[in-house]
């Protein structure tokens, strides 16, 4: 889940002295957001993320300040099923009970700071980590654990849960360690999207995807277009021909590919490479009408896995609206992947 990555980045770069991570750990009935939703409240009062439609956040801020003052972990619940004016359910549009874990962090502690920065750096390289926090009152800072259960630091790993068998389950879950209940958060790398083609129409696409927590790499043969002033939100650039890209690039498993070079021969080479590396890409789409795509692929038969034309059919007109349709399709694919993993973990 990319939300955890974004919130971890906020903790590292915010400049706050203390912060509190609020996590939805259980929901009974229905709620605006589900188990795994998170937000952070800084000691200054700044907040990022949401765990509801806005009806719980202000009350959580009050609890957060008290937890940060005492540096105590707490679990609070909100029953939104109440019918009277004193209940949380009045006008909230929900019919459930939400349990929220409140975990304060001292960001001036050098050990905590190093662990957070190290975890963020590893996730940026493509690793998946777990943040593990005890849910007793004086839990102390969280620890970070690799997928094989090995802790990143030299700290006592008594909190280590039996989480490997649950690694494809919910992004945030309550498990049990040697010292009682623990909160286990899976922090995954952002989904990488290769945008092949740095034309003007790619600018809003990159902007939209970056805002939605995708890791966007812009690739083109025209070096002048690979410019930070044109694509300020891109994670990186590749000045490579299509052939060189597949020879040189270390492609992260589960990456997405958007083909929009507007150059027929380049698109043809890219599609051939995507076919050959099919197992490494979770999504591939190409801009333009299907009749053009048929001319690009061998035999004129568009593979079932290739999205052509790219984007959801919302009647988009113009680069900005097309960017929205593309972003919507990629969100759907990313969400379906996460849902499939969760279902497989339950089976």
PAVO-729639 format. One record per residue: residue in three letters; x, y, z of N, C-alpha, C, CB in turn. Coordinates in steps of 0.1 Angstrom, whole numbers, padded with zeros to 4 digits, always signed. Atoms other than C-alpha are relative to their C-alpha. Glycine has a CB too. Layout:
alaXYZXYZXYZXYZ...
//
This chain:
unk+0009-0012+0000+0000+0000+0000+0009+0012+0000-0010+0000+0012unk-0009-0012+0001+0016+0033-0011-0003+0010+0010-0002+0006-0014unk+0003-0010-0010-0001+0053+0016+0010+0000+0011-0014-0002+0005unk-0010+0001-0011+0023+0039+0042+0013+0006-0004+0001-0015+0004unk-0012-0006+0005+0052+0049+0020+0000+0015+0001+0003-0005-0015unk+0001-0015+0000+0040+0085+0017+0000+0005+0014-0013+0004-0007unk+0000-0005-0013+0034+0088+0054+0014-0002+0007-0011-0008+0009unk-0013+0002-0005+0068+0074+0062+0009+0011-0005+0006-0014-0004unk-0007-0011+0006+0083+0100+0039-0002+0013+0008-0003+0001-0015unk+0004-0012-0008+0064+0127+0058+0007+0000+0013-0015+0000+0002unk-0007+0000-0013+0079+0115+0091+0014+0004-0001-0002-0014+0006unk-0014-0003+0002+0114+0117+0077+0003+0014-0003+0006-0009-0010unk-0003-0013+0005+0111+0151+0061-0008+0011+0006-0003+0000-0015unk+0009-0010-0005+0085+0170+0082+0007+0011+0008-0011-0006+0008unk-0007-0010-0009+0109+0187+0106-0007+0001+0013+0000+0013-0006unk+0007+0000-0013+0085+0179+0135+0009-0006+0010-0014-0008-0001unk-0007+0006-0011+0099+0171+0169-0007-0013+0005+0002+0009+0011unk+0008+0012-0003+0071+0146+0177-0011-0001-0010-0006+0002+0015unk+0011+0003+0009+0044+0130+0156-0007-0012+0005+0005-0002-0014unk+0008+0011-0004+0017+0105+0161-0006-0007-0013-0012+0004+0010unk+0006+0007+0011+0006+0078+0136-0013-0006+0005+0010-0012-0005unk+0013+0005-0003-0031+0070+0138-0004-0010-0011-0011+0011+0001unk+0003+0011+0009-0041+0036+0122-0013-0006+0003+0012-0010+0001unk+0013+0008-0002-0075+0020+0117+0004-0014+0001-0010+0003-0012unk-0004+0014-0002-0069-0014+0131-0012-0010+0000+0007-0002+0014unk+0011+0009+0001-0104-0028+0131-0013+0008-0003-0002-0008+0014unk+0013-0007+0003-0139-0019+0117-0011-0010+0002+0000+0006-0014unk+0012+0008-0001-0172-0034+0127-0011+0007-0007-0004-0002+0015unk+0010-0006+0009-0199-0028+0101+0007+0008-0011-0009+0010+0008unk-0006-0008+0011-0192-0001+0075+0005+0013+0005-0011+0003-0011unk-0006-0013-0004-0171+0030+0076+0006+0006-0013+0012-0002+0010unk-0005-0008+0012-0157+0057+0052+0013-0006-0005+0002+0015+0004unk-0012+0007+0004-0123+0040+0052+0001-0013+0008+0012+0009+0002unk+0000+0013-0006-0113+0005+0061+0013-0002+0008-0001-0011-0011unk-0011+0003-0008-0087-0013+0082+0013+0002-0009+0000-0015+0004unk-0012-0004+0007-0052+0000+0072+0001+0014-0003+0000-0008-0013unk-0001-0014+0002-0061+0036+0067+0008+0007+0011-0015+0006-0001unk-0009-0006-0010-0036+0059+0084+0000+0015-0003+0013-0006-0001unk-0003-0014+0001-0029+0095+0091+0011+0004+0010-0013+0009+0002unk-0010-0005-0009-0002+0115+0109-0003+0013+0005+0014-0001-0006unk+0003-0013-0006-0006+0144+0133+0014+0004+0007-0011-0001+0011unk-0012-0005-0005+0025+0164+0141-0002+0008+0013+0007+0009-0010unk+0001-0008-0012+0032+0182+0174-0004+0014-0003+0013+0000+0007unk+0004-0014+0003+0027+0215+0156-0015+0001-0004+0008+0005-0012unk+0014+0000+0004-0008+0204+0146-0003-0003-0014-0007+0013+0003unk+0001+0004+0014-0001+0197+0110-0004-0014-0001+0013+0002-0008unk+0004+0014+0002-0018+0166+0097+0002-0004-0015-0015-0001+0004unk-0001+0005+0014-0014+0144+0066-0007-0013+0000+0014-0001-0005unk+0007+0012+0000-0036+0116+0055-0014+0002+0006+0007-0012+0006unk+0013+0000-0006-0072+0108+0065-0004-0014+0004-0011+0007-0009unk+0005+0014-0003-0089+0079+0083-0015+0000+0000+0005-0004+0014unk+0015+0000+0001-0125+0091+0078-0003+0011-0010-0007+0003+0014unk+0003-0010+0009-0144+0116+0057+0002+0014+0006-0015-0001-0004unk-0003-0013-0006-0133+0144+0081-0007+0001+0013-0005+0011-0009unk+0008-0002-0012-0157+0137+0110+0008-0005+0013-0012-0008-0001unk-0007+0005-0012-0131+0120+0133+0013+0007+0002+0003-0014-0001unk-0014-0005-0001-0099+0139+0126+0002+0010+0011+0004+0006-0013unk-0002-0011-0010-0104+0169+0149+0000-0006+0014-0011+0010-0001unk-0001+0007-0013-0112+0146+0179+0013-0007+0002-0013-0009+0001unk-0013+0007-0001-0082+0125+0171+0011+0009+0003+0002-0008-0014unk-0010-0010-0003-0061+0156+0172+0002+0002+0015-0002+0013-0008unk-0001-0002-0014-0070+0161+0208+0006-0012+0007-0015+0002+0006unk-0006+0012-0006-0062+0125+0217+0015+0000-0003-0007-0013-0005unk-0014+0001+0004-0030+0128+0197+0009+0009+0009+0002+0004-0015unk-0008-0009-0009-0017+0158+0217+0003-0006+0013-0007+0014+0001unk-0002+0006-0014-0023+0140+0250+0010-0012-0001-0014-0005+0005unk-0009+0012+0001-0005+0108+0237+0014+0005-0002-0005-0009-0012unk-0013-0006+0002+0024+0129+0225+0006+0006+0012+0000+0010-0012unk-0004-0007-0012+0026+0148+0257+0006-0011+0010-0011+0008+0007unk-0004+0011-0010+0028+0115+0278+0008-0011-0007-0013-0006+0006unk-0007+0011+0008+0044+0094+0250-0005-0013+0003+0016+0001+0002unk+0007+0013-0002+0019+0067+0255-0008-0004-0012-0009+0002+0013unk+0008+0005+0010+0003+0045+0230-0014-0003+0005+0006-0014-0006unk+0014+0002-0005-0035+0042+0231-0008-0005-0012-0006+0014+0005unk+0010+0004+0010-0065+0027+0212-0013+0006+0003-0001-0016-0001unk+0012-0006-0002-0096+0047+0208-0010-0006-0010+0001+0016-0001unk+0010+0005+0010-0129+0037+0192-0011+0011-0002-0006-0013+0006unk+0011-0009+0004-0157+0056+0175-0012-0008-0005+0005+0011-0011unk+0012+0008+0004-0192+0041+0174-0009+0009-0008-0008-0005+0012unk+0007-0009+0010-0208+0057+0143-0014-0006-0003+0007+0002-0012unk+0013+0006+0002-0240+0036+0147-0010+0007+0009+0000-0015+0004unk+0009-0007-0009-0255+0060+0174-0010+0008-0008+0008+0008+0010unk+0011-0008+0006-0288+0077+0165-0001+0014+0006-0013-0007+0000unk+0003-0013-0007-0287+0106+0190+0011+0010-0004+0000-0002+0015unk-0009-0010+0004-0269+0139+0185+0013-0001+0007-0007+0014+0004unk-0012+0002-0006-0242+0129+0209+0009-0010-0006-0002-0003+0015unk-0007+0011+0006-0231+0100+0188+0007+0005-0012-0009-0012-0003unk-0008-0004+0011-0206+0100+0160-0008-0003-0013+0013-0008+0000unk+0007+0005+0012-0231+0084+0136-0009+0010-0007-0007-0012+0002unk+0010-0010+0005-0255+0114+0132+0005+0007-0013-0004+0010+0011unk-0004-0007+0013-0251+0125+0095+0013-0004-0005+0000+0015+0003unk-0014+0004+0005-0218+0107+0090-0001-0009-0012+0007-0007+0011unk+0002+0009+0012-0233+0083+0064+0007-0013+0002+0006+0007-0012unk-0006+0012-0003-0216+0054+0082-0009-0008+0009+0014+0002+0006unk+0007+0008-0009-0229+0025+0101+0009-0011+0007-0012-0007-0007unk-0009+0009-0006-0200+0010+0119+0007+0005+0012+0010-0005-0010unk-0008-0004-0011-0176+0011+0148+0015-0001-0004-0003-0009+0013unk-0014-0001+0005-0139+0021+0141+0009+0000+0012+0002+0012-0009unk-0010+0000-0010-0110+0013+0163+0013+0005-0006+0003-0015+0006unk-0012-0007+0005-0079+0035+0159+0011-0001+0010-0004+0015-0003unk-0012+0000-0008-0044+0029+0173+0007+0013-0001+0009-0012-0005unk-0007-0012+0000-0025+0060+0183+0014-0003+0005-0007+0011+0009unk-0014+0003-0003+0013+0056+0183+0009+0012-0001+0005-0011-0009unk-0009-0012+0000+0035+0086+0193+0014-0003-0003-0001+0008+0013unk-0014+0002+0003+0070+0090+0180+0008+0012+0004+0002-0003-0015unk-0010-0011-0003+0099+0111+0193+0010+0001-0012+0007-0002+0014unk-0008-0001+0012+0115+0123+0160+0013+0006+0003-0008+0008-0010unk-0013-0005-0004+0144+0139+0179+0009-0011+0005-0002+0011+0011unk-0008+0012-0005+0156+0105+0191+0008-0005-0012-0009-0011+0006unk-0009+0003+0011+0186+0097+0169-0002-0014-0005+0015+0002+0004unk+0003+0014+0004+0178+0060+0169-0012-0001-0008-0001-0009+0012unk+0012+0000+0008+0143+0065+0157+0002+0006-0013-0011+0007+0008unk-0002-0007+0013+0154+0090+0131+0008-0009-0010+0008+0013+0003unk-0008+0008+0009+0180+0066+0117-0008-0012-0005+0012-0006+0008unk+0009+0011+0005+0155+0037+0116-0010+0004-0011-0007-0007+0012unk+0009-0005+0009+0130+0058+0098+0006+0003-0014-0007+0012+0005unk-0007-0003+0012+0155+0071+0073+0005-0012-0008+0012+0009+0003unk-0005+0012+0006+0170+0037+0067-0011-0008-0007+0007-0009+0010unk+0011+0007+0005+0136+0021+0062-0005+0007-0013-0012+0000+0010unk+0004-0008+0012+0126+0049+0037+0009-0003-0012-0001+0015+0003unk-0010+0002+0011+0158+0044+0017-0001-0014-0005+0015+0002+0006unk+0002+0014+0005+0153+0006+0015-0013-0002-0008+0000-0010+0012unk+0013+0001+0007+0117+0010+0004+0002+0006-0014-0011+0006+0008unk-0003-0006+0013+0129+0034-0023+0007-0008-0009+0007+0013+0003unk-0008+0009+0009+0152+0007-0036-0009-0012-0004+0012-0005+0007unk+0009+0010+0005+0122-0016-0040-0003-0011+0010+0006-0007-0012unk+0002+0010-0010+0122-0036-0007-0014+0003+0007+0011+0001+0011unk+0012-0001-0008+0090-0043+0013+0004-0002+0015-0011-0011-0004unk-0003+0001-0015+0093-0038+0051-0013+0000+0008+0009+0012+0004unk+0011+0000-0009+0071-0042+0081+0004+0009+0012-0004-0015+0005unk-0002-0007-0012+0068-0017+0109-0008-0006+0011-0004+0016-0002unk+0006+0008-0011+0061-0034+0142+0000+0009+0013+0007-0013+0002unk+0001-0008-0012+0048-0015+0172-0008-0007+0011-0006+0014-0003unk+0008+0006-0011+0037-0028+0206-0012+0009+0004+0009-0003+0013unk+0012-0008-0003+0002-0017+0217-0002+0002+0015-0012-0006-0006unk+0002-0003-0014+0009-0014+0254+0003+0015+0002+0010-0008+0009unk-0001-0014-0002+0010+0021+0269+0013+0006-0003-0004+0004+0014unk-0014-0005+0002+0048+0026+0269+0007-0009-0010+0007+0000+0014unk-0005+0009+0010+0055+0008+0237+0014+0003-0005-0009+0000-0012unk-0013-0004+0006+0086+0028+0227-0001+0001-0015+0011-0010+0004unk+0000-0002+0014+0097+0034+0191-0003-0013-0007+0013+0006-0005unk+0002+0012+0007+0087+0009+0164+0013-0006-0005-0010+0002-0012unk-0011+0006+0007+0110-0016+0148-0004-0003-0014+0005-0013+0008unk+0003+0003+0014+0113-0024+0111+0006-0014-0002+0007+0010-0009unk-0004+0014+0003+0115-0060+0099-0001-0003-0015-0010-0009+0008unk+0000+0004+0014+0124-0074+0065-0011-0011-0002+0014-0005-0004unk+0010+0011+0003+0101-0099+0047+0003-0013+0006-0002-0001-0015unk-0004+0013-0006+0121-0128+0061+0000+0000+0015+0014-0004-0005unk+0001-0001-0014+0115-0116+0096+0012+0006+0007-0003-0013+0006unk-0012-0005-0006+0150-0102+0102-0002+0015+0003+0012-0002-0010unk+0001-0014-0004+0150-0068+0121+0011+0008-0007+0000+0002+0015unk-0010-0009+0006+0168-0039+0105+0011+0004+0010-0006+0012-0007unk-0010-0006-0010+0185-0027+0137+0004-0012+0009-0007+0011+0008unk-0005+0010-0009+0203-0045+0165-0009-0001+0012+0014+0004+0004unk+0009+0001-0012+0174-0040+0189-0005-0014+0002-0012+0010-0002unk+0006+0013-0003+0158-0069+0207-0012-0002-0009-0004+0000+0015unk+0010+0002+0009+0135-0085+0183-0012-0008+0006+0005-0008-0012unk+0011+0007-0007+0110-0098+0209-0013+0004-0005+0001+0003+0015unk+0013-0004+0006+0082-0079+0191-0003-0008-0013+0000+0014-0003unk+0001+0006+0013+0088-0100+0160-0012-0010-0001+0013-0008-0005unk+0012+0009+0001+0054-0116+0150+0003-0011-0011-0012+0008-0003unk+0000+0010+0010+0048-0146+0129-0008+0006-0012-0007-0014+0004unk+0007-0008+0010+0040-0123+0100+0002-0005-0014+0004+0014+0001unk-0003+0004+0014+0055-0141+0070-0012-0006-0007+0012-0009+0000unk+0012+0007+0006+0024-0162+0065-0011+0010-0003-0005-0011+0009unk+0011-0010+0002+0003-0130+0066+0004+0011-0009-0005+0005+0013unk-0006-0011+0007+0025-0109+0043-0009+0005-0011+0013-0004-0005unk+0009-0005+0010-0002-0106+0016-0014+0003+0005-0001-0011-0011unk+0013-0003-0006-0030-0099+0040-0001+0015+0001-0001-0006+0014unk+0001-0014-0001-0041-0064+0051+0013+0007+0003-0010+0003+0012unk-0013-0008-0001-0015-0036+0050+0002+0003+0015-0001+0012-0008unk-0001-0003-0014-0022-0029+0087-0008-0011+0007-0005+0014+0004unk+0007+0011-0007-0031-0057+0111+0005-0001+0014+0001-0013-0007unk-0004+0003-0014-0030-0066+0148+0004-0014+0001-0011+0004+0010unk-0005+0013-0002-0009-0096+0156+0004-0002+0014+0012-0004-0010unk-0004+0003-0014+0006-0112+0187+0014-0004+0000-0009-0011+0006unk-0014+0003-0003+0042-0112+0199+0002-0006+0013+0008+0012-0003unk-0003+0005-0014+0059-0124+0230-0004+0009+0011+0015-0003+0001unk+0003-0010-0011+0049-0092+0248-0014+0005-0002+0010+0011+0000unk+0014-0005+0001+0012-0090+0239-0003+0004-0015-0003+0011+0009unk+0004-0004+0013-0006-0073+0210+0010+0009-0006-0014+0006+0001unk-0009-0009+0008+0014-0056+0183-0007+0004-0013+0013-0007-0003unk+0006-0005+0013+0005-0035+0153+0011-0003-0011-0003+0015+0001unk-0009+0004+0011+0021-0048+0120-0005+0008-0012+0000-0015-0002unk+0003-0008+0012+0022-0024+0091+0009-0004-0012+0001+0016+0003unk-0008+0003+0011+0033-0035+0057+0003+0013-0009-0006-0011-0009unk-0003-0012+0008+0051-0007+0038+0007-0005-0013+0010+0010+0008unk-0005+0005+0013+0056-0015+0001+0005+0012-0008-0011-0007-0007unk-0004-0011+0009+0074+0005-0026-0011+0005-0008+0012-0006-0009unk+0010-0005+0009+0054+0027-0048+0000-0008-0013+0002+0015-0003unk+0000+0007+0013+0042+0011-0080+0007+0008-0010-0015-0003-0004unk-0008-0007+0010+0067+0020-0107-0008+0001-0013+0014-0006-0002unk+0006-0002+0013+0053+0034-0139+0010+0006-0010-0013+0009+0000unk-0008-0005+0010+0074+0038-0170-0008+0007-0011+0009-0011-0007unk+0007-0007+0011+0061+0065-0193+0009+0002-0011-0005+0014+0006unk-0009-0001+0012+0076+0060-0227-0006+0011-0009+0000-0014-0007unk+0004-0011+0007+0074+0093-0244-0001+0013+0008-0013-0002-0007unk+0000-0012-0008+0081+0128-0230-0006+0012-0007+0014+0003+0004unk+0007-0011+0007+0057+0148-0252-0008+0009+0009-0009-0006-0011unk+0008-0010-0008+0036+0177-0240-0012-0008+0007-0006+0011-0009unk+0012+0007-0006+0006+0153-0234+0004-0009+0011-0007-0008-0011unk-0005+0009-0012+0028+0132-0210+0001+0008+0013+0013-0006-0004unk-0002-0008-0012+0032+0162-0186-0012-0002+0010+0001+0015-0004unk+0011+0002-0009-0003+0160-0171-0001-0014+0005-0013+0004-0005unk+0001+0014-0004-0001+0122-0170+0010-0002+0012+0004-0009-0012unk-0010+0001-0011+0031+0123-0149-0004+0007+0012+0014+0005-0005unk+0004-0008-0011+0017+0150-0127-0011-0007+0008-0005+0014-0004unk+0011+0007-0006-0015+0130-0120+0005-0012+0007-0011-0004-0010unk-0005+0013-0005+0003+0097-0114+0009+0002+0013+0007-0008-0010unk-0009-0003-0012+0029+0112-0090-0009+0005+0012+0010+0011-0004unk+0009-0005-0011+0001+0129-0070-0007-0012+0006-0010+0010-0005unk+0008+0012-0005-0015+0094-0066+0010-0011+0005-0008-0005-0011unk-0010+0009-0006+0017+0078-0052+0005-0010-0009-0006-0006+0012unk-0007+0009+0009+0030+0062-0083+0015+0005-0001-0007-0001-0014unk-0014-0003+0002+0068+0061-0089+0002+0001-0015+0010-0010+0007unk+0001-0002+0015+0070+0076-0124+0014+0003-0006-0009+0012-0003unk-0012-0002+0008+0100+0072-0147-0003+0004-0014+0009-0013+0001unk+0003-0005+0013+0099+0092-0179+0012-0004-0009-0002+0016-0001unk-0010+0005+0009+0118+0076-0209-0002+0006-0014-0001-0015+0000unk+0002-0005+0014+0125+0091-0243+0014+0001-0006-0006+0015+0000unk-0013-0001+0008+0152+0094-0270+0003+0015-0002-0001-0006-0013unk-0002-0015+0002+0148+0133-0271+0005+0005+0014-0013+0007-0005unk-0005-0004-0013+0171+0144-0243-0006+0013+0005+0015+0001+0000unk+0005-0013-0004+0158+0180-0242-0013-0001+0007-0001+0009-0013unk+0013+0001-0007+0124+0168-0231+0001-0006+0014-0010-0008-0009unk-0002+0006-0013+0138+0149-0201+0005+0011+0009+0009-0012-0001unk-0003-0012-0007+0138+0180-0181-0008+0002+0013-0001+0013-0008unk+0007-0001-0013+0129+0186-0144-0010+0012+0000+0010+0002+0011unk+0010-0011+0001+0112+0219-0153-0013-0004-0007+0006+0012-0007unk+0012+0005+0007+0088+0200-0176-0007-0011+0008+0004-0006-0014unk+0005+0011-0008+0084+0170-0153+0005+0000+0014+0003-0014-0007unk-0006-0002-0013+0090+0182-0118-0004-0011+0010-0006+0013+0006unk+0005+0010-0009+0071+0153-0103+0006-0014-0003-0015-0001+0001unk-0006+0013+0004+0090+0125-0121+0010-0005+0010+0006+0001-0014unk-0011+0005-0009+0111+0102-0099+0013-0001-0007-0005-0014+0005unk-0013+0001+0008+0137+0098-0127-0003+0000-0015+0007-0012+0004unk+0000-0001+0015+0145+0099-0164+0009-0011-0006+0004+0014-0005unk-0008+0010+0008+0159+0074-0189+0001+0006-0014-0006-0014+0001unk-0003-0005+0013+0176+0088-0220+0005-0012-0008+0010+0012+0000unk-0004+0013+0006+0175+0055-0239-0010-0002-0012-0001-0011+0010unk+0009+0005+0011+0162+0041-0272-0008-0012+0006+0009-0004-0012unk+0007+0011-0005+0136+0014-0268+0008-0013+0001-0012-0003-0010unk-0009+0012-0001+0161-0013-0276+0009+0000+0012+0008-0002-0013unk-0009-0002-0011+0186+0001-0251-0007-0001+0014+0007+0013-0001unk+0008+0000-0013+0159+0004-0224-0001-0015+0005-0014+0006-0002unk+0002+0013-0005+0152-0033-0223+0013-0008+0002-0008-0008-0011unk-0013+0006-0003+0189-0041-0224+0006+0005+0013+0010+0004-0012unk-0007-0007-0011+0200-0016-0197-0008+0000+0013+0004+0013-0004unk+0008-0003-0012+0171-0011-0173-0003-0013+0009-0014+0006-0004unk+0003+0011-0009+0167-0033-0142-0015+0002+0004+0009+0000+0013unk+0014-0002-0002+0129-0036-0143-0005-0006+0012-0008-0005-0013unk+0005+0005-0012+0112-0039-0110-0013-0009-0003-0004+0012+0010unk+0011+0009+0002+0087-0068-0108-0013+0007+0003+0001-0012+0009unk+0013-0006-0002+0051-0056-0111-0001+0014-0005-0003+0000+0014unk+0001-0013+0006+0059-0024-0130-0011+0002-0009+0014+0004-0006unk+0010-0003+0010+0034-0006-0152+0007+0007-0011-0011+0010+0006unk-0006-0007+0012+0042+0007-0187-0011+0007-0008+0007-0011-0009unk+0009-0008+0009+0025+0035-0207+0008+0004-0012-0005+0013+0008unk-0007-0003+0013+0035+0037-0244-0007+0012-0006+0000-0012-0009unk+0006-0012+0006+0029+0072-0258+0011+0009-0006-0007+0008+0011unk-0010-0008+0007+0059+0082-0279-0004+0007-0012+0012-0010-0004unk+0005-0005+0013+0038+0090-0310+0010-0003-0012-0002+0016+0002unk-0009+0004+0010+0066+0074-0330-0002-0015-0003+0015+0003+0004unk+0005+0014+0004+0054+0043-0349+0011-0010+0003-0005+0000-0014unk-0010+0010-0001+0087+0025-0350+0005-0002+0015+0013+0004-0008unk-0004+0002-0014+0096+0032-0314-0011-0007+0008+0002+0014+0007unk+0011+0007-0006+0061+0021-0303+0001-0015-0003-0013+0006-0004unk-0001+0014+0005+0066-0011-0323+0011-0008+0008+0003-0001-0015unk-0010+0006-0007+0099-0019-0306-0004-0002+0015+0013+0008-0001unk+0004+0001-0014+0085-0011-0272-0010-0011+0003-0006+0013+0005unk+0010+0010-0001+0055-0034-0277+0007-0014-0001-0011+0001-0010unk-0007+0013+0001+0078-0062-0288+0008-0003+0013+0010+0000-0012unk-0007+0002-0012+0099-0057-0257-0009-0003+0012+0008+0013+0004unk+0009+0003-0011+0069-0057-0234-0006-0014-0001-0012+0010-0001unk+0004+0014+0001+0058-0090-0249+0010-0009+0005-0003-0003-0015unk-0011+0009-0004+0092-0105-0243+0002+0001+0016+0013+0004-0007unk-0001-0002-0014+0092-0091-0207-0013+0000+0007+0008+0013+0004unk+0014-0001-0005+0055-0097-0200-0001-0003+0015-0008-0010-0008unk+0001+0004-0014+0061-0114-0166+0005+0011+0009+0008-0013+0002unk-0005-0010-0009+0078-0083-0152-0010+0012+0001+0013+0005-0005unk+0009-0012+0000+0049-0059-0160-0014-0005+0004+0000+0006-0014unk+0014+0002-0004+0016-0059-0142-0010+0007-0008-0001+0003+0015unk+0009-0007+0008+0001-0035-0166+0008+0006-0012-0007+0012+0008unk-0005-0007+0011+0008-0022-0201-0011+0006-0008+0009-0010-0009unk+0010-0007+0008-0012+0003-0221+0007+0009-0010-0009+0009+0009unk-0006-0009+0011-0007+0023-0253-0010+0010-0004+0004-0009-0012unk+0009-0011+0005-0021+0056-0264-0003-0002-0014+0007+0014+0003unk+0004+0000+0014-0040+0059-0296-0011-0011-0003+0012-0003-0009unk+0011+0009+0003-0068+0040-0314+0004-0014-0002-0007+0005-0013unk-0003+0015+0001-0070+0002-0316+0005-0003-0014-0012-0008+0004unk-0004+0004+0014-0066+0002-0354+0015+0003-0001-0008+0008-0010unk-0014-0003+0000-0031+0018-0349+0007-0011+0007+0003+0014+0006unk-0007+0011-0008-0022-0008-0322+0000-0013-0008-0008-0002+0013unk+0000+0012+0008-0032-0036-0346+0011+0000-0010-0014-0002-0007unk-0011-0001+0010-0007-0023-0371+0014-0002+0007+0000+0014-0007unk-0013+0000-0007+0020-0022-0344+0003-0014+0005-0001+0009+0013unk-0004+0014-0006+0017-0058-0330+0001-0010-0012-0011-0004+0010unk-0002+0011+0010+0028-0089-0349-0013-0007-0002+0011-0009+0005unk+0012+0008+0004-0001-0106-0367-0012+0008+0001-0001-0011+0009unk+0012-0008-0001-0024-0077-0360-0010-0003+0011-0007+0000-0013unk+0009+0004-0011-0039-0094-0329+0004+0007+0013-0001-0015+0001unk-0004-0007-0013-0039-0072-0298-0001-0010+0012-0009+0012+0002unk+0000+0009-0012-0030-0093-0267-0011+0005+0010+0013-0001+0007unk+0010-0003-0010-0057-0095-0240+0005+0009+0011-0006-0012+0005unk-0006-0007-0012-0033-0080-0214+0004+0014-0004+0012-0008+0005unk-0004-0013+0004-0025-0049-0235-0012+0009+0000+0007+0000-0014unk+0011-0009-0001-0048-0020-0227+0001+0010-0012+0000+0008+0013unk+0000-0008+0012-0056-0003-0260-0015+0003-0004+0007-0007-0012unk-0008-0012-0004-0066+0025-0260+0002+0001+0015-0005+0013-0006unk-0003-0001-0015-0051+0033-0226-0011+0009+0006+0014+0005+0002unk+0009-0008-0007-0074+0048-0200-0014-0005+0001+0000+0014-0006unk+0015+0004-0001-0110+0043-0188-0008+0009-0010-0005+0002+0014unk+0009-0007+0010-0137+0053-0213-0009+0010+0007-0008-0010-0009unk+0008-0010-0007-0150+0085-0197-0003+0012-0010+0007+0006+0012unk+0002-0011+0010-0153+0105-0230+0010+0011+0001-0014+0005+0002unk-0010-0010-0002-0121+0123-0222+0003+0008-0013+0013-0006+0006unk-0004-0008+0011-0111+0152-0245+0011+0009+0004-0013+0008-0006unk-0011-0008-0003-0078+0169-0244+0010-0007+0010-0005+0013+0007unk-0011+0006-0007-0045+0161-0226-0004-0002+0015+0013+0007-0001unk+0003+0001-0015-0057+0169-0190-0011-0011+0003-0005+0014+0005unk+0011+0010-0003-0089+0148-0192+0005-0014-0004-0012+0003-0009unk-0006+0013+0003-0070+0119-0209+0009-0004+0011+0008+0001-0014unk-0009+0004-0011-0045+0120-0181-0008-0005+0012+0008+0013+0005unk+0009+0005-0011-0074+0116-0156-0005-0014-0003-0012+0010+0001unk+0005+0014+0003-0087+0086-0175+0011-0010+0001-0006+0000-0015unk-0011+0009-0001-0053+0070-0176+0003-0003+0015+0013+0006-0006unk-0002+0001-0014-0048+0077-0139-0010-0009+0007+0001+0013+0007unk+0011+0008-0006-0082+0062-0131+0002-0015-0003-0013+0005-0006unk-0002+0014+0004-0074+0030-0150+0012-0006+0008+0003-0001-0015unk-0012+0005-0008-0040+0026-0132-0004-0002+0015+0012+0009-0001unk+0005+0002-0014-0057+0031-0098-0008-0013+0001-0009+0012+0004unk+0008+0012+0000-0082+0004-0107+0008-0013+0000-0010+0000-0011unk-0009+0012+0001-0055-0021-0117+0008-0002+0013+0010+0002-0012unk-0008+0001-0012-0034-0013-0086-0009-0005+0012+0006+0014+0004unk+0009+0004-0011-0065-0017-0063-0004-0014-0002-0012+0009+0000unk+0004+0014+0003-0075-0049-0080+0011-0010+0004-0004-0002-0014unk-0012+0008-0004-0040-0063-0074+0000-0002+0015+0013+0006-0005unk+0000+0001-0015-0042-0055-0037-0011-0008+0005+0000+0014+0006unk+0012+0008-0004-0077-0070-0034+0003-0015-0003-0012+0005-0008unk-0002+0014+0004-0066-0102-0052+0010-0006+0010+0006-0001-0014unk-0010+0005-0010-0036-0106-0028-0007-0003+0013+0011+0010+0002unk+0007+0002-0012-0059-0101+0002-0009-0012+0000-0008+0012+0004unk+0009+0012+0002-0084-0127-0011+0008-0013+0000-0008+0001-0012unk-0008+0012+0001-0056-0152-0018+0005-0003+0014+0012+0002-0009unk-0005+0002-0014-0043-0147+0018-0010-0007+0009+0005+0013+0006unk+0011+0006-0008-0077-0156+0032-0003-0014-0003-0013+0009-0001unk+0004+0013+0005-0082-0187+0011+0009-0011+0006+0001-0001-0015
//
